[in-house]
């Protein structure tokens, strides 16, 4: 299997994983802690909505390609979140391996209040 070309990996993405704790009254609290930081190719996914607000673009859905690694493939799952350009995204499906391109592909949606993003059950 060949690897994705380094020149395509131009964006910095942080992968966050949930860490469950209990608050003072026993309620569940989910904290998002860093799992890894990666160089990635980030693409506006099909059907994504972009809103131009001056110099700021709000991108609702992205496709993220990272270099294949057994560690990343085993550690990243649909419960993880991605942080890119200061915005948080939740994965819409488990990561998949593209053997032709030598990369791991992920799709994610921007997490905002009221998006209906799934809560993580720990």
C-alpha positions in Angstrom: 0.0 0.0 0.0 1.4 3.4 -0.9 1.0 6.5 1.3 -0.9 9.7 0.6 1.4 12.3 -0.8 2.8 14.6 1.9 2.1 17.8 -0.2 -1.6 17.1 0.2 -1.4 17.1 4.0 -1.6 20.9 4.5 -4.0 21.3 7.5 -3.5 20.7 11.2 -6.2 18.6 12.9 -6.5 17.6 16.5 -8.3 14.4 17.4 -10.2 14.5 20.7 -11.5 11.6 22.7 -14.2 11.5 25.4 -13.2 11.1 29.0 -16.1 10.5 31.3 -16.1 11.6 34.9 -18.8 12.2 37.6 -19.7 15.5 39.1 -20.4 16.2 42.8 -23.9 14.8 42.6 -23.0 11.8 40.6 -24.0 13.0 37.2 -22.0 12.1 34.1 -19.7 14.8 32.7 -17.9 14.3 29.4 -14.6 16.1 28.9 -12.9 16.1 25.5 -9.1 15.4 25.8 -6.5 15.4 23.1 -5.7 12.0 21.6 -3.3 13.1 18.8 -2.5 16.0 16.4 -2.1 15.2 12.7 -1.4 16.8 9.4 -4.3 16.2 7.1 -6.0 16.9 3.9 -9.3 18.6 4.6 -11.9 18.8 1.8 -15.4 20.5 1.8 -17.6 17.4 1.7 -20.3 16.9 -0.9 -23.4 18.9 -0.1 -21.6 21.0 2.5 -22.9 24.5 3.1 -20.4 27.4 3.1 -21.5 30.9 4.4 -19.2 33.7 3.6 -19.1 36.3 6.5 -16.4 38.7 5.5 -13.2 36.7 5.7 -14.7 33.8 7.7 -16.2 30.7 6.1 -18.4 28.4 8.2 -18.1 24.9 6.8 -20.7 22.5 8.1 -19.3 19.2 6.7 -15.8 18.1 5.9 -13.9 15.1 4.6 -10.6 14.5 6.3 -7.8 12.3 4.9 -4.8 11.4 7.1 -1.7 9.2 6.4 -2.4 5.6 7.1 -1.1 4.4 10.4 -2.1 1.3 12.4 -2.1 3.3 15.6 -4.4 6.0 14.2 -6.8 3.5 12.7 -7.0 1.6 16.0 -7.4 4.8 18.2 -9.8 7.0 16.1 -13.4 5.9 16.2 -16.8 7.4 15.7 -16.9 8.6 19.3 -13.9 11.0 18.7 -14.2 14.6 17.6 -11.9 16.6 15.3 -10.8 20.2 16.0 -9.9 22.1 12.8 -9.4 25.9 12.5 -10.8 26.4 16.0 -14.1 24.6 15.2 -15.1 21.2 16.6 -16.5 18.4 14.3 -18.1 15.1 15.2 -17.4 12.0 13.1 -20.5 10.8 11.1 -19.1 7.3 10.6 -16.1 5.2 11.6 -12.8 6.0 9.8 -12.2 3.8 6.7 -8.9 2.8 5.0 -8.4 3.8 1.4 -5.8 1.3 0.3 -5.4 2.9 -3.2 -4.5 6.2 -1.7 -2.8 5.0 1.4 -4.9 7.0 3.8 -7.6 6.9 6.4 -10.7 8.8 5.4 -13.2 10.4 7.8 -16.3 12.5 7.4 -17.4 15.0 10.0 -20.0 17.6 10.7 -19.5 20.8 12.6 -20.7 20.7 16.2 -22.8 23.6 17.2 -25.6 23.9 19.8 -28.7 22.4 18.4 -27.1 20.3 15.7 -28.4 17.1 17.2 -24.9 15.6 17.4 -25.0 12.4 19.2 -24.0 12.4 22.9 -21.3 10.0 23.8 -22.4 7.3 26.2 -19.4 6.3 28.3 
